[in-house]
Amino acid sequence: MVAVPKGALTKREKVREFALTLPGAVEEFPWGETVVKVNKKIFVFLGVDDGSYPPGVGVKLKDQAIHSHAMSSPGAEPSGYGLGKAGWVQIPLAEKGAPSADLLCDWVEESYRTIATKKLVAELDAR
């Protein structure tokens, strides 16, 4: 088991709840991990919540400035399995100086906009 600060788990839950408010978003659990998808495509990885790994968030950030900002977070790295080459970033939540829940939610929305259809993005914009 990994000792995890309570604040990291609170951030993870806020990010999860936010992601599920986006149009067409659904939660699934492939490989024992929590992910949120739109149109059967993942737009945020939330990892496991059983304490076997430190909490983190994985998002796809195509905008270079946003991607660079995310990569400057303490402990952030390109996502594994070759996903980093496509703009995916893994951001640990338990690191000192980890991004705020609000900033993480902004990045989740950015990732969603990259993955979702134009129709769903328009629905989000109309809110």
C-alpha positions in Angstrom: 0.0 0.0 0.0 1.1 3.5 -0.8 0.6 6.2 1.8 -1.5 8.9 0.1 -2.3 12.4 1.4 -6.0 12.9 1.8 -5.9 16.0 -0.4 -4.7 13.9 -3.4 -7.7 11.6 -3.1 -10.0 14.6 -2.8 -8.5 16.1 -6.0 -8.9 12.8 -7.8 -12.6 12.6 -6.8 -13.3 16.2 -7.8 -11.7 15.6 -11.2 -13.7 12.4 -11.6 -17.0 14.1 -10.7 -16.2 17.0 -13.1 -15.3 14.6 -16.0 -18.6 12.8 -15.5 -20.6 16.1 -16.0 -19.3 16.5 -19.5 -21.7 15.7 -22.4 -21.7 12.0 -23.2 -19.1 11.1 -20.5 -19.2 7.5 -19.1 -17.1 5.9 -16.4 -15.5 2.5 -17.2 -13.0 0.2 -15.4 -10.7 -1.5 -18.0 -7.6 -3.2 -16.5 -8.9 -2.4 -13.0 -8.4 1.3 -13.6 -10.9 4.1 -13.6 -11.2 5.9 -16.9 -13.8 8.3 -18.3 -14.8 8.0 -21.9 -16.7 9.9 -24.6 -17.8 8.0 -27.8 -16.0 4.9 -26.5 -12.7 6.8 -26.4 -10.8 7.6 -23.1 -10.3 11.3 -22.4 -9.1 10.9 -18.8 -7.2 8.1 -16.9 -7.8 8.2 -13.2 -5.8 5.1 -12.3 -6.7 2.8 -9.4 -8.1 3.8 -6.1 -7.1 0.8 -4.0 -3.9 2.4 -2.7 -1.6 0.1 -4.7 -0.4 3.1 -6.7 -0.1 6.8 -5.9 -3.1 8.7 -7.4 -2.7 10.5 -10.7 -4.5 11.8 -13.7 -3.7 11.2 -17.3 -5.0 13.6 -20.0 -4.4 14.3 -23.7 -3.2 17.9 -24.2 -2.6 18.9 -27.9 -2.1 22.6 -27.3 1.6 23.0 -26.8 1.4 25.7 -24.1 -1.1 23.7 -22.0 1.0 20.5 -22.6 4.2 22.3 -21.4 2.4 23.7 -18.4 1.1 20.2 -17.4 4.6 18.7 -18.0 6.0 21.3 -15.6 3.9 19.9 -12.7 6.0 18.1 -10.1 6.5 14.5 -11.2 4.6 14.8 -14.4 5.7 12.7 -17.3 4.6 11.5 -20.8 2.1 8.7 -20.4 3.3 5.2 -20.9 2.6 2.6 -23.6 3.5 5.2 -26.3 0.6 7.5 -25.4 3.0 10.3 -24.5 3.9 10.6 -28.2 0.3 11.5 -28.9 0.2 14.3 -26.2 -0.9 12.3 -23.2 0.5 13.5 -19.8 0.5 11.6 -16.5 0.2 14.0 -13.5 0.8 12.7 -10.0 -1.6 14.1 -7.4 0.4 13.3 -4.2 3.5 15.3 -5.1 4.2 18.5 -3.2 3.1 21.4 -5.4 0.7 19.2 -7.5 -1.8 21.2 -9.6 -5.1 22.3 -8.0 -8.3 20.5 -8.7 -9.5 23.5 -10.7 -6.5 23.4 -13.0 -6.8 19.6 -13.4 -10.4 20.0 -14.4 -9.4 22.6 -17.0 -6.9 20.1 -18.4 -9.6 17.4 -18.3 -11.9 19.7 -20.3 -9.1 20.3 -22.8 -8.6 16.6 -23.2 -12.3 16.1 -23.6 -12.4 18.7 -26.4 -9.6 16.8 -28.2 -11.5 13.5 -28.0 -15.2 14.4 -28.2 -17.2 15.0 -31.4 -17.8 18.6 -32.6 -21.5 18.1 -31.7 -20.7 17.3 -28.1 -18.1 20.1 -27.9 -20.8 22.5 -29.2 -23.2 21.1 -26.5 -20.6 21.8 -23.8 -20.0 25.4 -25.2 -23.8 26.0 -25.1 -23.9 25.4 -21.4 
